[in-house]
Amino acid sequence: MGENRRPGLTRQIIVDAALRLLDEAGLEGLTVRRLAAELGVQSPALYWHFRTKQELLNGMAGVIVLSAGMGPPREGESWQDWLDRRARSYRRALLAHRDGARLVATATDLGPEVVRSLDAEMAAMLTRGFTPVLALRTITTLSHYVLGFVLQEQAAAPAGGSSLGPLISILDDGAEAPLVAALEHGSSERWGANFDHGIRTIIAGTSPPGPP
């Protein structure tokens, strides 16, 4: 298999190229054959570093998650402010890549660095009155919300690309229906406003059982 290895080819180089290809072609267009061609090698050269395509996708997803800069709260930062900042950073990291949320959602292993970061976050939450179970539940609930939200956001039609006409036609009050009014109001800012509302709601409904 040695003849299939390109000198200097590393896992990081492959992942970086795969992320560029993801931005260009989307998840459907990200094939091992196309990635190998981009790198100027044959497909077996990639399998020397990643045994399966899923392992490659896992590596890409791990890089995206780590790019959010997650970690324990900063000095003097409340757990509420930290959760808010964490959620927004995660959203930005997912949106930074085409199909970023879909890629992360398909991951089966984000790698040891992500696991160690999560453990450090949980340890910090324990000092703020959270139990281990509630700390993990809080982080995963928020992370799942962000991931699901961005899945919807990235799958939605571009701004101005959808019409309310079909919706108006099936509602008794037509254009005067509350649903239509809600969708028309601030439509250009809808995603950001909806995300803010969800984050505030989750954090407001969270409280540690013990003293901070």
N, C-alpha and C positions, 0 to 999 in steps of 0.2 A: 504493500500500500504506500510505501515511501515515495514512489514516483508520482503519486497524486498530491503530494504536499508542496505547496508553494512556499519558498523561503520567506520568512517574515510574516506569514499569514497567522493571525492570532484570533482567539475568540472575540476580543474587543473589536478588532478590525472587521470581522464578519458581522457582528451585531450592529456596528455603526453603519455599515453598508446596507444591512437589512432594514434599518430604520429609515434611511434615505429612500430606499426602494418602496417602503410602506407609504411614505409621504407622496411619492410619485404615482404609485399604481394601486394603492389601497390593499386591504388584506387579501382580497381575491387575487390580485395580481402579484402577490408575493409568493413566488415559487422557488424551490431550491435550484432548479435549472436556470431561471432568470438571474437569481442572485449570484450563482457561480459565474455566469457570463459577465455580470457587472464587475466581478473581481478578477476576471481573466483566468479562471481555473475550471477544472472539470468538477462535476457534482461530488464525486468521492472525496475531494479535498475538503469539502465542508463537513462531510460525515466523519472525518478524522477528528474534528473538534466538537461536533454535535451529533450524537448518535441517531437522532431522529429530528424531524421538522418540529415536533412539539417541544423538544428540548431547546431548539433555536428560538421558538416563540416565547418560551419561558424566560430565556435570557434577555430578549428584547423587552418583555413586560417588566422584568426586574429593573432594567435600566430606567424605564419610564417612571416607575414608582419611586426609585431612589432619587430621580431628578426633582421630585417634589420637595426634597430637603426635609423630610419628616424627621422627628426626633423629639426628645423631651421638651417641656416648656422652658422658655428662657428665664433667666434670673428675674424674679419679681413678676413674672407673667402669670395671671390667674389661669386656672384650668379652663374656664369658659373662653377666655381670649385665645388660649392655645388651641382649643378644639376648633374655634372659628378660623383661625389662621391655617391650621392643618388642612381643614376641608377646602379652603380656597386654593391653597398651594397644590393640593391633589387635583382639583379641577383644572387648574392651569396646566399641569403636567400632562393630563390626559388630552386636553384640547390642543396641545402643542404638536400632536401627531395625528395625521389622518387615520381614522379608525382606531385611535388610541384606546378608547374605552373597550371596544370589541376585542382588541388584542389582549388587554389585561384580563378581561372576563374569561378568555379562553385558557389562561395560564393555569397550570397545575402545580407549579413550584416556582416561587418568586426568588428563591435563593437565600443563602445564609445571612447576607447583609440585611435584607429586609426583615428576616426573623429577629436578628439581634436588635435592630432598630425598634421593632414592636415591643420586645421585651424591655428595652430601656424606657420606652414610653409608659408601659404598664408600671414599672418600678416607680416612676415619678408620680403616677396617679395614686399609688398606694400611700405616698407621703401626704396626699391631699384628702385622705379619708375614704378612698375607694377600696373595695375588696378586689382581689384578683379577678373574680368572675365578673363583677360590675365594670371593672376597668376594661377587660377584653370585650365585654358586651357593648360598652359605649363606643369604643374605637371601631369595632366591626360594624355597628349600626350606622355610624357616620360614614364610614368608608363605603359601605354598600349603597347608602343613599347617593353619595357623590358619583359612584360608578354607574348606577342606574340612571341618574339624572343626565350624565354626559352621554350615555348610550342613546338616550332619547334626543338629546341636543344635537349630536353628530348625525343622527339618522333623519332629522327634520329637514323639510324643504328649506332652501335658502330664503333669507328675508325677502318678502315680496313675491315669493315663488308659489304661494298657495292662495286660493280665493275662498272667501266666506260664503260665496254664492250658494254652493250645494247645501251648506249648513242652514242658511237662511230659508231655503226652500222647504225644509222639512220641519221647521218650527212654526207653531201657531202664530206667534207674535212677529215672525219674520225678522227684519232688521232691528226691531225694537226689543227683541228677546234679551234677557239678562246675560245669557251666554255669549251672544254676539257682542253686546256692549263690553263685556269683560275682555274678550279677545281683541276687540278693536282698540281698547284703551292701552296706550303704551306698548303696542305690539313690538316695536323695535327694541324695547328694553325688557321684553317679557321673560327671556331666559334668565337674565341677571336678577330680576326682581323675584322670580319664582325660586331661584336657588337661595337667595338671601332669606326668604320666608321659611323655606324648609330647614335651613341651618339653624335659624333662630328658634324654631319650634322644637327641634331635637334637643338643642342645648338647654332650652328653658325647661324641658321635661326631664332633665337629668340632674340628679343630686346624689352625692355620696352619703352613705348611711352613717358614717362616722365623722368626727371633728376634722376640719381641714388642717 
